[in-house]
C-alpha cells in the first residue's frame, strides 16, 4: 500500500510541476490516498469510468487541483452533483480553512464520500444526499456544478446555493461556448486553465470554468 501511495504521489507531483503548481506534500499525499480509495471502491461499485488509480489521479484529482487554482478565494464552496466527490474532496484537501459541501443524490456515491471523508480525515467537508433542486439549499460563497444538466439551465438550478454576490461556476472544456446568464445572475466570466494530457506527455488540455455572480 505504501509503495502504491508513493507511486501515485510522485505521479501527481510530476503532473502539477509541469504546470508550475506547487502543492503541500501532505495535501498531495492525501490526493494520492483519495485516488487509491476510489480505485478500491470501484472494484465493488461503479463510482467512475476510470478504474486504475493512475487514471483517477490523472483525470480527476489533478484536474480538480487545476480548477481550484482558477477559482478566487472563498470561505465556503458547494460541489453540486459531486459524484465520487470530485472536484469537492480535492478542493477540501487543498483549502482546509474553507467549508466544503458535497451534494449527491445517488446513495452509493454518497456513502463513498462519507467513507473518504472519514478515512482520509477531511474534516472541512460535509456530504449531503439529495437532488440539487429538491433539498434545502445552503448558501455558499461559491457553487460548482459539472455535468448536471444543460448549461443554460444549470445557473438557475444552483442559484439558491450561493449567497448574494457569490459565484456560480460551471467547469467545461476550454473550447465550449458558455451559456447566457440566468435571471438573478451577472454576465458570464470565463476563466481558462490547463491540465496535463495523460495520453500525450508534454501536451496539455484546455479547460475553463464559467463564473457568474449572484445579484
N, C-alpha and C positions, 0 to 999 in steps of 0.2 A: 504493500500500500504506500509506504514512504517513497519507494522508487517511482511509483506511478505519479505521486504528488509532485515529486521533484521534476519529472519529465514534463508534466502539464504546466507547472510553474515556469519552467525555462521557456516553454513554447509561448506562453502569454507574454513573458518579459521580452522575448525577441520580437514579437509582433508589435508590441507597444513602442519599443525602441525604434522600430522602422518608421514610426510616425513622430518620434520625438516626445512621446508621452511618458512621464515618469510616474509610477505608482508605488506607494509604500510597500516594502517587501511583505509585511504582514497581511495587508489587504490583497496583494497579488496571490499569496498563498491560499487565502480564503476563496478567491475566484477559482483557483485550481481545484480546491476541495468541492466547490459547487459543481464544477464541470464533471468531476468524477461521480458525484452523488446523482446527478441527472442520468448519467450513463448506467449506473447501477439500478435505478428505479425503472429505467427504460426496458430492462430485462423482464419486468413484470407487467408493465403497463405502457401505453403509448403516450409519453409526455411530449415528445418531439420527434420529427423525422430524422434528426441527427443522432446516430447511435454511438459512435466512438467518442470517448472523452476529448480526443484531439479535435474532432469535428465540432463538438459542442463548444469547446473553448474558442475555436476559430470563428464559428458562425453565430454564436450567441453571447459569450462572455466578453470577448474583445470588442465587438461592435457596441455592446452596452457601455463599455468604458469610453469609446469614441463619442457616443451620443452624449454621455454625461459631460464630456469636455465641451460640447457645443452649447450646453444649457447655461443660462445665467445662474447666479447664486439664488438659493431658495432655502426656506426653513422647513418646508413640507412638500411632498410630491405624492400624487396618486397615480399608480400604474393600473390602468383600467383594461380589463380583458387580458390579464397578465400571463395566462397560460402556465408554463412551468416556472414563472417568476422572473421573466426577462422582459424589459431591462430593469425591473424594480429591485430585485435582490442584488445584482451587481452595484446599482446606484446606492443602495443602502450600505453596502460594504465600503464603497468609496467615500461616502459622506455620512459618517456615523453621527454627526451632530444634527442631521436632518431627520424629520419624521417621515417615513415612507409607508404608504398604504397600498396593498395589493388587492385588487378586486377581480375575482374569477368565479364564474358560475358553475364550472364542472367540478364535481366532487373530488375525483381522484387528483386532479391538479391542485386543488385547494389543500388536500391532505399532504401532497408533496411539499407545498410551500411551508406548511406548518412544521413538517419534519426538517426541512432545510434550515429554517429559522432556529429550530431547537439544536440541531446537530452542529451547525456552523456558528451558533451563538450570534445571530444578527439581531441584537436587542432593539434596534430602532425601526424594525419592520413589523407591520401588523397585517395579517391576511384576513380578508373578508370574503365570504362566499355569497354570491348572488349576481343577478344581472345588473349591469350598469344603470339601466333606466328604471329598475324596479326597487332596488334597495335605497334606503335613505342616504342621500348624498352628503358627504362631509367636505366642506370647502377646504382647499389646499392652496398653496402658492402656485403650484404647477400641477396640471393633469395631463398625462400622456395616454394616448390610445392608438394602438398599432393593429391594423388588420381586423378591426371590429365591425366594419361596415363601409358603405360608400363615403369617401372623404367629405362630400358635400353635406352629408347628414351627421357626421361624427361630431363636428363642433357643437351643433345644437344639442346632441345627445349628452355630451360631457360638460356642458356649460355649468351645471349646478355643482360640479366638483371643484370649482375654483372660487376663491374669494373675489370681490370686486377689485379689479386691477391685476388679478392673477393671470397666468398664462395657460392657454390650452395648446397642446402640442400633438402633432401627428408625424411620427417618423416615416420616411418614404425614400424611394430611390432618388438619387440626385438628378435624374433626368425626367421625373414625373412632373406633371403640371399641378400646382397647388389649387385647392378649391377656392371658391369665393367665400368671403366671411359670412358668418351666420348672424342672425339677429342677436344683439347684445354683445357683439364681439367686434374688435377692430380689424383693420386690413391685415392680411397675412404677411408676416415677415418670414423669409426663407433663410435659414442658417445652414450652410453647406459644410460638410466634413468628409473625411475619407476613412476607409477601413482597409486593412491589407486583404488582398485577394489570395486565399489559401490555395487556389487552383493554379495560380500563376505567380510564383515567387518573384518579388521585386515590383509587382504591379499593385494597384490599389483600385478599390471600388468607390464610386462617388455616391454619397448618401446626403440626405437633407432632413431637417426637421422643420415642419411648417408651424409657426407660432402665431397665435392670435391672442390679444389681451381682452379679458372680460371687461366690459364697460358698465 
